[in-house]
Amino acid sequence: MFESRKLSDREKVNISDFRQALLSESLQSKMINFAMSLTKCNEAFSMDLIQQTYLKAMENENQFKGGNIDKWVITILKNVFKDSNKKGTFEVEETIRDSNNKKVVETKRVKRINTYGDDIPQVSTVDESDTVLLERDKDKCLERLSSNEREVIALKQTDSYDEIADTLEMKTGTVRQIMSRAKEKFMRCMGFFDE
């Protein structure tokens, strides 16, 4: 009666191939870039987001109906980030000892604090002061971009404009415009051309 339509290998994933696609290097690279853009290059927070995203994706494997897994997982990542920012907290498991000296694992909610002194460069014999200053300026300029602009920049490292438009549910022209404006803002902030 019904003929099943064959899905393209590049864009579509069978549910039986779910875990293999979820753990692919290309998706992992996209997740890292996207998480770094969301967290303003906070590596520890980015890795936490990615780990929570993998957990949610695996827990909700039955909700994946096939199709573009990259888009589905990036949406989960974005939602996990939004949830963590709404709450402003995250869960931490702490092992303590009770009155009988037995180990007890407690889960606590801890407020997230943005600290900028954690990434102090290691002492080195080579003078890297220019590199350190450039990295600092780059990070500050990226922070000044809107979240949409950072998302597009992060995804552009691995995806085409059409793929980014599909992932972010925008028109391709809008994605190109956001990218162009983000580049210009970034270049002005870095001082590469005058006002």
C-alpha positions as CSV (number, residue, x, y, z in Angstrom):
1,M,0.0,0.0,0.0
2,F,2.4,2.7,1.2
3,E,5.9,2.9,-0.1
4,S,8.4,4.1,2.4
5,R,10.4,7.0,1.3
6,K,14.2,6.7,1.5
7,L,15.8,9.4,3.7
8,S,19.2,10.9,2.8
9,D,22.1,9.6,4.8
10,R,23.5,13.1,5.4
11,E,20.4,14.7,7.0
12,K,18.4,11.7,8.3
13,V,19.1,9.3,11.0
14,N,17.3,6.0,11.8
15,I,16.2,5.6,15.4
16,S,18.4,2.4,15.5
17,D,21.4,4.5,14.7
18,F,20.5,7.1,17.4
19,R,23.4,6.6,19.8
20,Q,26.0,6.4,17.0
21,A,24.8,9.7,15.5
22,L,24.5,11.3,19.0
23,L,28.1,10.5,19.7
24,S,29.5,11.5,16.3
25,E,32.5,13.8,16.2
26,S,30.8,16.3,13.9
27,L,27.9,16.7,16.4
28,Q,30.3,16.9,19.3
29,S,32.2,19.6,17.6
30,K,29.0,21.6,16.9
31,M,28.0,21.2,20.5
32,I,31.3,22.4,21.9
33,N,31.3,25.5,19.6
34,F,27.7,26.3,20.4
35,A,28.1,25.8,24.1
36,M,31.2,28.0,24.2
37,S,29.3,30.7,22.4
38,L,26.4,30.5,24.9
39,T,28.6,30.6,27.9
40,K,30.9,33.3,26.6
41,C,33.9,30.9,26.3
42,N,33.5,29.5,29.9
43,E,35.0,26.0,29.2
44,A,33.9,24.4,32.5
45,F,30.3,25.6,32.1
46,S,30.3,24.6,28.5
47,M,31.3,21.0,29.3
48,D,28.6,20.9,32.0
49,L,26.0,22.0,29.4
50,I,27.2,19.4,26.9
51,Q,27.1,16.6,29.5
52,Q,23.6,17.6,30.6
53,T,22.5,17.7,27.0
54,Y,23.8,14.2,26.3
55,L,21.9,13.0,29.4
56,K,18.7,14.6,28.3
57,A,19.1,13.3,24.8
58,M,19.6,9.8,25.9
59,E,16.8,10.0,28.5
60,N,14.4,11.2,25.7
61,E,15.7,9.0,22.9
62,N,12.1,7.7,22.5
63,Q,11.0,11.2,21.6
64,F,13.4,11.5,18.6
65,K,11.3,10.7,15.6
66,G,14.2,10.5,13.1
67,G,15.4,13.3,10.9
68,N,18.1,15.8,11.6
69,I,19.6,14.8,15.0
70,D,22.0,17.8,15.0
71,K,19.1,20.2,15.1
72,W,17.3,18.2,17.8
73,V,20.4,18.0,20.0
74,I,21.3,21.7,19.5
75,T,17.8,22.6,20.6
76,I,18.2,20.5,23.7
77,L,21.5,22.3,24.4
78,K,19.9,25.7,24.0
79,N,17.1,24.8,26.3
80,V,19.4,23.3,29.0
81,F,21.3,26.6,28.9
82,K,18.2,28.7,29.2
83,D,17.0,26.6,32.1
84,S,20.3,26.9,33.9
85,N,20.2,30.7,33.4
86,K,16.6,31.1,34.6
87,K,17.4,29.3,37.8
88,G,20.8,30.8,38.1
89,T,21.8,27.6,39.9
90,F,22.9,24.1,39.3
91,E,23.0,20.9,41.2
92,V,26.1,19.6,42.9
93,E,26.5,16.3,44.6
94,E,28.5,16.4,47.8
95,T,29.7,13.5,49.8
96,I,29.7,14.0,53.6
97,R,29.7,11.9,56.7
98,D,26.8,11.6,58.9
99,S,26.8,11.2,62.8
100,N,27.5,7.5,62.4
101,N,30.5,8.2,60.2
102,K,28.8,6.8,57.1
103,K,29.2,8.4,53.7
104,V,26.1,10.2,52.6
105,V,25.7,11.8,49.2
106,E,23.7,15.1,49.3
107,T,22.5,17.0,46.3
108,K,22.6,20.8,46.7
109,R,21.6,23.7,44.5
110,V,24.4,26.1,44.2
111,K,24.3,29.6,42.7
112,R,26.4,30.1,39.6
113,I,28.9,32.9,39.9
114,N,30.8,34.2,36.8
115,T,34.4,34.5,37.7
116,Y,36.8,35.9,35.3
117,G,40.0,35.2,37.2
118,D,40.0,31.5,36.8
119,D,41.7,31.6,33.4
120,I,44.9,33.2,34.5
121,P,47.7,32.1,32.2
122,Q,50.4,29.8,33.6
123,V,53.8,31.3,34.4
124,S,56.1,30.8,31.4
125,T,59.6,31.7,30.3
126,V,58.4,32.8,26.9
127,D,56.9,36.3,26.8
128,E,53.3,35.8,25.7
129,S,52.0,39.1,27.0
130,D,50.7,40.1,23.5
131,T,48.9,36.8,23.0
132,V,47.4,37.1,26.5
133,L,46.1,40.6,25.8
134,L,44.8,39.6,22.4
135,E,42.9,36.6,23.9
136,R,41.5,38.9,26.6
137,D,40.4,41.5,24.1
138,K,38.9,38.8,21.8
139,D,36.9,37.3,24.7
140,K,35.6,40.8,25.8
141,C,34.6,41.6,22.2
142,L,32.8,38.2,21.8
143,E,30.9,39.0,25.1
144,R,29.6,42.2,23.6
145,L,27.9,40.4,20.7
146,S,24.3,39.3,21.2
147,S,23.6,35.7,21.9
148,N,22.2,35.3,18.3
149,E,25.4,36.6,16.9
150,R,27.6,34.3,19.0
151,E,25.4,31.3,18.1
152,V,25.7,32.0,14.4
153,I,29.5,32.5,14.7
154,A,29.8,29.2,16.6
155,L,27.8,27.2,14.2
156,K,29.5,28.7,11.2
157,Q,32.7,27.0,12.2
158,T,31.2,23.7,11.2
159,D,28.0,24.4,9.2
160,S,26.9,26.1,6.0
161,Y,24.5,29.1,6.1
162,D,21.6,26.8,5.1
163,E,22.4,24.3,7.9
164,I,22.6,27.1,10.4
165,A,19.3,28.5,9.2
166,D,17.7,25.1,9.6
167,T,19.1,24.6,13.1
168,L,18.1,28.0,14.4
169,E,14.8,28.1,12.4
170,M,15.7,31.3,10.5
171,K,15.9,32.3,6.9
172,T,19.3,31.9,5.3
173,G,19.4,35.6,4.4
174,T,18.8,36.5,8.1
175,V,21.7,34.2,9.1
176,R,24.0,35.9,6.6
177,Q,23.0,39.3,7.8
178,I,23.6,38.4,11.5
179,M,27.0,37.0,10.5
180,S,27.9,40.1,8.6
181,R,26.9,42.4,11.4
182,A,28.6,40.3,14.0
183,K,31.9,40.3,12.0
184,E,31.7,44.1,11.7
185,K,31.0,44.6,15.4
186,F,33.8,42.3,16.4
187,M,36.3,44.0,14.0
188,R,35.4,47.4,15.3
189,C,35.7,46.2,18.9
190,M,39.1,44.7,18.2
191,G,40.2,48.0,16.7
192,F,40.9,46.6,13.2
193,F,39.3,49.6,11.5
194,D,38.3,53.1,12.6
195,E,34.8,54.3,13.3
